[in-house]
Every structure is written in C-alpha cells, then in structure tokens.
Amino acid sequence: MKTKFSELLKVKKRKVDEMENRLLELQNQKNRFLLQIEEIDDDISSHKSPKIGDFSKITLSYAKLSILSNQKKLKKQELLNLQEQIIEQKKLYKEANIDFEKIKYLDDLEVEKVLQQMKIQESKDMDEIANILFSNKKRMVSLL
C-alpha cells in the first residue's frame, strides 16, 4: 500500500543497502589483506638463508627477507587503515539503518491508519446497505 512515506522509505532502504554493500566490500578487502599477510609470513618462514657461499648470495638473501618484511609492514598498515574504514562504515550503516527503521515505523503507522479508515468506511457502507434493504423490505410489505 502506497503512503506518503513510501518513496522516502525506498530511498532510505537503497541507502542502507549501499552501506551494507560497501561494508561487505571492505570486509572482503580485509580478508584479502589477511591472506596476503599470511602468504608473506609463509614466504618468510620458508626462506632458507645460505649457510655457505659468497657474499652476494648472503646479501641477496638478506635483501629478500628485508623486502618481505617491508611488504608485511605495509600490508599491516593498510590493514589497520582498512579496519578504521570498516569501523566508520559500520557507524554510517547503523545510522542509516536507524533512519530507515524510523521511516518504516511511520509508514507502518500510516498503513494501519488507512486500513482502520477503510474498515470504518466499510462498516458505514454495510450499515447503509442494511438500512436500504430494510426500508425496501418494509415498503414491499406495506405494498402487499
């Protein structure tokens, strides 16, 4: 049933859905970062430093570990930033959902009010029909 709040309700619902989708995107991105950090950890733990060999091999091995460590730090920092974005998005989602629920409540009240008015009008119409039928029956009896 369409009310004066129906269009506003659609807009609020769309906004809530967009916020929810954005939150899901951020959480998926967080999971990707966690997997990337785990892969870097695996690379670090599986890395074997040469025990013997020339200096260039040792330097290269150390450089690889340093790069992996820097990548891990960078991913962790990006993860922290992402978690802050997730927290902010959750707040925005909560606010949007509260606004939606308020409008939905008002819409439900309006629908209930309209249904009540329709019920009252139907009752009046039924009474009127009953009166007409009663008066017609009375006339028919008086004519006989």
Accessible surface in RSA format (square Angstrom, percent):
REM  Atomic radii and reference values for relative SASA: ProtOr
REM  Chains: A
REM  Algorithm: Lee & Richards
REM  Probe-radius: 1.40
REM  Slices: 20
REM RES _ NUM      All-atoms   Total-Side   Main-Chain    Non-polar    All polar
REM                ABS   REL    ABS   REL    ABS   REL    ABS   REL    ABS   REL
RES MET A   1   123.91  64.2  48.67  32.2  75.24 179.1  63.94  54.4  59.96  79.4
RES LYS A   2   152.16  74.2 122.46  75.1  29.70  70.7  86.98  78.3  65.18  69.4
RES THR A   3    19.33  13.7   0.18   0.2  19.15  45.6  10.98  14.7   8.35  12.6
RES LYS A   4   156.04  76.1 115.02  70.6  41.03  97.7  76.37  68.7  79.68  84.9
RES PHE A   5    40.06  20.0  39.95  24.7   0.11   0.3  40.06  24.3   0.00   0.0
RES SER A   6    14.04  11.9  11.99  16.0   2.05   4.7  10.33  22.0   3.71   5.2
RES GLU A   7    95.57  54.9  95.07  71.9   0.50   1.2  58.66 113.5  36.91  30.1
RES LEU A   8    76.19  42.4  71.76  51.3   4.43  11.1  74.43  52.3   1.76   4.7
RES LEU A   9    32.44  18.1  32.44  23.2   0.00   0.0  32.44  22.8   0.00   0.0
RES LYS A  10   111.98  54.6 105.44  64.7   6.53  15.5  71.81  64.6  40.17  42.8
RES VAL A  11    76.63  50.4  75.59  68.4   1.04   2.5  75.59  65.7   1.04   2.8
RES LYS A  12    46.34  22.6  45.88  28.2   0.46   1.1  12.46  11.2  33.88  36.1
RES LYS A  13    93.29  45.5  93.29  57.2   0.00   0.0  56.51  50.9  36.78  39.2
RES ARG A  14   134.47  56.5 131.46  67.0   3.01   7.2  53.24  72.8  81.22  49.2
RES LYS A  15    91.64  44.7  89.86  55.1   1.78   4.2  43.52  39.2  48.12  51.3
RES VAL A  16     5.74   3.8   5.74   5.2   0.00   0.0   5.74   5.0   0.00   0.0
RES ASP A  17    52.53  36.8  51.68  51.4   0.85   2.0  20.67  48.7  31.86  31.8
RES GLU A  18   106.69  61.3 100.56  76.1   6.13  14.6  42.08  81.4  64.60  52.7
RES MET A  19    33.27  17.2  31.77  21.0   1.50   3.6  27.89  23.7   5.37   7.1
RES GLU A  20    73.26  42.1  73.26  55.4   0.00   0.0  11.14  21.5  62.12  50.7
RES ASN A  21    83.75  57.8  82.07  79.3   1.68   4.0  18.27  44.0  65.49  63.3
RES ARG A  22   101.50  42.6  99.14  50.5   2.37   5.6  34.60  47.3  66.90  40.5
RES LEU A  23    20.68  11.5  20.68  14.8   0.00   0.0  20.68  14.5   0.00   0.0
RES LEU A  24    93.03  51.8  92.95  66.5   0.08   0.2  92.95  65.3   0.08   0.2
RES GLU A  25    98.06  56.3  93.73  70.9   4.33  10.3  39.59  76.6  58.47  47.7
RES LEU A  26     2.22   1.2   2.22   1.6   0.00   0.0   2.22   1.6   0.00   0.0
RES GLN A  27    58.86  32.9  58.43  42.7   0.43   1.0  20.08  42.7  38.78  29.4
RES ASN A  28    79.97  55.2  78.24  75.6   1.74   4.2  11.42  27.5  68.56  66.3
RES GLN A  29    62.08  34.7  62.00  45.3   0.08   0.2   6.20  13.2  55.88  42.4
RES LYS A  30    59.30  28.9  59.30  36.4   0.00   0.0  12.87  11.6  46.43  49.5
RES ASN A  31    80.45  55.5  79.15  76.5   1.30   3.1  21.96  52.9  58.49  56.5
RES ARG A  32   128.27  53.9 127.29  64.9   0.98   2.3  59.33  81.1  68.94  41.8
RES PHE A  33    25.65  12.8  25.65  15.9   0.00   0.0  25.65  15.6   0.00   0.0
RES LEU A  34    78.21  43.6  74.00  52.9   4.21  10.6  74.32  52.2   3.89  10.5
RES LEU A  35   106.37  59.2 105.84  75.7   0.53   1.3 106.12  74.5   0.25   0.7
RES GLN A  36    66.13  37.0  64.96  47.5   1.17   2.8  20.87  44.4  45.26  34.3
RES ILE A  37    15.42   8.8  15.42  11.5   0.00   0.0  15.42  11.1   0.00   0.0
RES GLU A  38   102.45  58.8 100.43  76.0   2.01   4.8  29.93  57.9  72.52  59.2
RES GLU A  39   107.79  61.9 106.33  80.4   1.47   3.5  37.90  73.3  69.90  57.1
RES ILE A  40    14.71   8.4  14.71  11.0   0.00   0.0  14.71  10.6   0.00   0.0
RES ASP A  41    51.00  35.7  47.84  47.6   3.16   7.5  21.73  51.2  29.26  29.2
RES ASP A  42    81.04  56.8  79.51  79.1   1.52   3.6  25.07  59.0  55.97  55.8
RES ASP A  43    70.68  49.5  66.69  66.4   3.99   9.4   8.14  19.1  62.54  62.4
RES ILE A  44    53.76  30.6  47.10  35.1   6.66  16.0  47.10  33.9   6.66  18.1
RES SER A  45    94.26  79.7  57.43  76.6  36.83  84.8  52.54 111.9  41.72  58.4
RES SER A  46    78.53  66.4  56.74  75.7  21.78  50.2  49.85 106.2  28.67  40.2
RES HIS A  47    40.40  22.1  16.13  11.2  24.27  62.1  18.07  18.6  22.32  26.0
RES LYS A  48   175.68  85.7 154.67  94.9  21.00  50.0 103.42  93.1  72.26  77.0
RES SER A  49    63.66  53.8  49.37  65.9  14.29  32.9  34.01  72.4  29.65  41.5
RES PRO A  50    45.91  33.5  24.02  21.9  21.89  79.6  35.15  29.0  10.76  66.9
RES LYS A  51   193.57  94.4 156.77  96.2  36.81  87.6 111.69 100.5  81.88  87.2
RES ILE A  52   154.75  88.1 142.07 105.8  12.68  30.6 146.44 105.5   8.31  22.6
RES GLY A  53    48.99  60.4   0.00   N/A  48.99  60.4  23.89  65.5  25.11  56.2
RES ASP A  54    85.85  60.1  72.63  72.3  13.21  31.2  45.62 107.4  40.22  40.1
RES PHE A  55   160.10  80.1 152.68  94.6   7.42  19.3 154.32  93.6   5.78  16.5
RES SER A  56    70.56  59.6  60.72  81.0   9.85  22.7  52.13 111.0  18.43  25.8
RES LYS A  57   124.58  60.8 119.65  73.4   4.93  11.7  66.63  60.0  57.95  61.7
RES ILE A  58    77.05  43.8  76.54  57.0   0.51   1.2  76.54  55.1   0.51   1.4
RES THR A  59    61.45  43.7  57.27  58.1   4.17   9.9  60.68  81.5   0.77   1.2
RES LEU A  60   129.55  72.1 126.86  90.8   2.69   6.8 129.13  90.7   0.42   1.1
RES SER A  61    12.32  10.4   7.89  10.5   4.43  10.2  11.12  23.7   1.20   1.7
RES TYR A  62   158.42  74.0 155.56  88.5   2.86   7.4 111.73  84.0  46.69  57.6
RES ALA A  63    38.87  35.7  35.24  54.4   3.63   8.3  38.79  54.6   0.08   0.2
RES LYS A  64   109.46  53.4 106.57  65.4   2.89   6.9  58.52  52.7  50.93  54.3
RES LEU A  65    52.66  29.3  50.01  35.8   2.66   6.7  50.40  35.4   2.26   6.1
RES SER A  66    42.81  36.2  35.39  47.2   7.43  17.1  15.23  32.4  27.59  38.6
RES ILE A  67    99.87  56.8  98.95  73.7   0.93   2.2  99.72  71.8   0.15   0.4
RES LEU A  68    15.65   8.7  15.65  11.2   0.00   0.0  15.65  11.0   0.00   0.0
RES SER A  69    41.58  35.1  40.19  53.6   1.38   3.2  20.26  43.1  21.32  29.9
RES ASN A  70    83.99  57.9  79.29  76.6   4.70  11.3  24.58  59.2  59.41  57.4
RES GLN A  71    79.70  44.6  77.54  56.7   2.15   5.1  24.25  51.6  55.45  42.1
RES LYS A  72    50.92  24.8  50.92  31.2   0.00   0.0  14.60  13.1  36.32  38.7
RES LYS A  73   137.79  67.2 131.13  80.5   6.66  15.9  83.93  75.5  53.87  57.4
RES LEU A  74   105.30  58.6 100.80  72.1   4.50  11.3 104.86  73.6   0.45   1.2
RES LYS A  75    46.92  22.9  46.92  28.8   0.00   0.0  19.26  17.3  27.66  29.5
RES LYS A  76    98.49  48.0  97.73  60.0   0.76   1.8  53.42  48.1  45.07  48.0
RES GLN A  77    92.61  51.8  91.02  66.5   1.59   3.8  37.11  79.0  55.51  42.1
RES GLU A  78    56.73  32.6  53.48  40.5   3.25   7.7  23.25  45.0  33.47  27.3
RES LEU A  79    18.11  10.1  18.11  13.0   0.00   0.0  18.11  12.7   0.00   0.0
RES LEU A  80    96.37  53.7  95.90  68.6   0.47   1.2  95.90  67.4   0.47   1.3
RES ASN A  81    66.48  45.8  64.95  62.8   1.53   3.7  17.68  42.6  48.80  47.2
RES LEU A  82     6.21   3.5   5.04   3.6   1.17   2.9   5.56   3.9   0.65   1.7
RES GLN A  83    57.64  32.2  56.85  41.5   0.80   1.9  16.61  35.4  41.04  31.1
RES GLU A  84   114.78  65.9 108.74  82.3   6.04  14.4  40.73  78.8  74.05  60.5
RES GLN A  85    85.83  48.0  79.63  58.2   6.19  14.7  33.11  70.5  52.72  40.0
RES ILE A  86    11.35   6.5  11.35   8.5   0.00   0.0  11.35   8.2   0.00   0.0
RES ILE A  87    99.80  56.8  99.07  73.8   0.73   1.8  99.42  71.6   0.38   1.0
RES GLU A  88    87.84  50.4  87.65  66.3   0.19   0.5  38.23  74.0  49.61  40.5
RES GLN A  89    18.08  10.1  17.50  12.8   0.58   1.4   0.59   1.3  17.49  13.3
RES LYS A  90   101.93  49.7  98.42  60.4   3.51   8.4  47.83  43.1  54.10  57.6
RES LYS A  91   114.55  55.9 111.64  68.5   2.91   6.9  66.41  59.8  48.14  51.3
RES LEU A  92    68.90  38.4  67.50  48.3   1.40   3.5  67.63  47.5   1.28   3.4
RES TYR A  93    56.33  26.3  56.33  32.1   0.00   0.0  32.35  24.3  23.98  29.6
RES LYS A  94   134.70  65.7 132.30  81.2   2.40   5.7  77.68  69.9  57.02  60.7
RES GLU A  95   104.23  59.8 101.77  77.0   2.46   5.9  41.46  80.2  62.77  51.2
RES ALA A  96     5.37   4.9   1.20   1.8   4.17   9.5   4.32   6.1   1.04   2.8
RES ASN A  97    48.86  33.7  48.84  47.2   0.02   0.1   1.36   3.3  47.51  45.9
RES ILE A  98    80.66  45.9  79.26  59.1   1.40   3.4  80.59  58.0   0.07   0.2
RES ASP A  99    50.29  35.2  49.20  49.0   1.09   2.6   5.18  12.2  45.12  45.0
RES PHE A 100    21.86  10.9  21.86  13.5   0.00   0.0  21.86  13.3   0.00   0.0
RES GLU A 101    88.57  50.8  85.78  64.9   2.79   6.6  37.22  72.0  51.35  41.9
RES LYS A 102   124.68  60.8 118.11  72.5   6.57  15.6  76.86  69.2  47.83  50.9
RES ILE A 103    22.20  12.6  22.20  16.5   0.00   0.0  22.20  16.0   0.00   0.0
RES LYS A 104    80.42  39.2  80.42  49.3   0.00   0.0  47.34  42.6  33.08  35.2
RES TYR A 105   137.05  64.0 134.04  76.3   3.01   7.8  99.87  75.1  37.18  45.8
RES LEU A 106    72.12  40.2  70.77  50.6   1.35   3.4  70.78  49.7   1.34   3.6
RES ASP A 107    14.10   9.9  14.10  14.0   0.00   0.0   0.00   0.0  14.10  14.1
RES ASP A 108    70.67  49.5  64.85  64.5   5.82  13.8  26.05  61.3  44.62  44.5
RES LEU A 109    88.45  49.3  83.56  59.8   4.89  12.3  84.37  59.3   4.08  11.0
RES GLU A 110    30.72  17.6  29.48  22.3   1.24   3.0   2.32   4.5  28.40  23.2
RES VAL A 111    34.98  23.0  34.98  31.7   0.00   0.0  34.98  30.4   0.00   0.0
RES GLU A 112   104.16  59.8 104.03  78.7   0.13   0.3  41.79  80.8  62.38  50.9
RES LYS A 113   112.36  54.8 106.54  65.4   5.83  13.9  65.46  58.9  46.91  50.0
RES VAL A 114    44.86  29.5  44.86  40.6   0.00   0.0  44.86  39.0   0.00   0.0
RES LEU A 115    79.46  44.3  75.41  54.0   4.04  10.2  75.72  53.2   3.74  10.1
RES GLN A 116    86.22  48.2  84.85  62.0   1.37   3.3  34.01  72.4  52.21  39.6
RES GLN A 117   103.58  57.9  98.39  71.9   5.19  12.4  37.43  79.7  66.16  50.2
RES MET A 118   108.82  56.4 101.09  66.9   7.74  18.4  98.74  84.0  10.08  13.4
RES LYS A 119   133.44  65.1 129.25  79.3   4.19  10.0  79.28  71.4  54.16  57.7
RES ILE A 120    85.32  48.6  82.83  61.7   2.49   6.0  85.32  61.4   0.00   0.0
RES GLN A 121    95.33  53.3  94.92  69.4   0.41   1.0  39.19  83.4  56.13  42.6
RES GLU A 122   108.84  62.5 105.57  79.9   3.27   7.8  34.05  65.9  74.79  61.1
RES SER A 123    60.50  51.1  53.61  71.5   6.89  15.9  29.63  63.1  30.87  43.2
RES LYS A 124   125.53  61.2 120.24  73.8   5.29  12.6  70.64  63.6  54.89  58.5
RES ASP A 125    61.79  43.3  60.10  59.8   1.69   4.0  20.01  47.1  41.77  41.7
RES MET A 126   115.10  59.6 111.49  73.8   3.62   8.6  93.57  79.6  21.53  28.5
RES ASP A 127    87.39  61.2  85.42  85.0   1.97   4.7  22.05  51.9  65.34  65.2
RES GLU A 128   103.83  59.6 100.73  76.2   3.10   7.4  31.54  61.0  72.29  59.0
RES ILE A 129    89.95  51.2  89.30  66.5   0.65   1.6  89.95  64.8   0.00   0.0
RES ALA A 130    55.82  51.3  47.86  73.9   7.96  18.1  52.55  74.0   3.27   8.7
RES ASN A 131    99.76  68.8  96.18  92.9   3.58   8.6  23.50  56.6  76.26  73.7
RES ILE A 132    87.18  49.6  85.86  64.0   1.32   3.2  87.18  62.8   0.00   0.0
RES LEU A 133   112.82  62.8 108.83  77.9   3.98  10.0 109.13  76.6   3.69   9.9
RES PHE A 134   128.35  64.2 123.83  76.7   4.52  11.8 127.81  77.5   0.55   1.6
RES SER A 135    41.33  34.9  40.14  53.6   1.19   2.7  33.23  70.8   8.10  11.3
RES ASN A 136    62.32  43.0  61.01  59.0   1.31   3.2  20.41  49.1  41.91  40.5
RES LYS A 137   142.18  69.4 137.60  84.4   4.58  10.9  84.77  76.3  57.41  61.2
RES LYS A 138   133.04  64.9 126.82  77.8   6.22  14.8  80.42  72.4  52.62  56.0
RES ARG A 139   147.93  62.1 146.52  74.7   1.41   3.4  60.47  82.6  87.46  53.0
RES MET A 140   120.69  62.5 120.41  79.7   0.28   0.7  97.27  82.7  23.42  31.0
RES VAL A 141    97.59  64.2  89.52  81.0   8.07  19.4  89.55  77.8   8.03  21.8
RES SER A 142    90.33  76.3  53.07  70.8  37.26  85.8  51.74 110.2  38.59  54.1
RES LEU A 143   144.01  80.2 112.38  80.4  31.64  79.5 114.71  80.6  29.30  78.8
RES LEU A 144   185.10 103.1 125.62  89.9  59.49 149.5 138.02  96.9  47.09 126.7
END  Absolute sums over single chains surface
CHAIN  1 A    11675.0      10819.3        855.7       7098.7       4576.3
END  Absolute sums over all chains
TOTAL         11675.0      10819.3        855.7       7098.7       4576.3
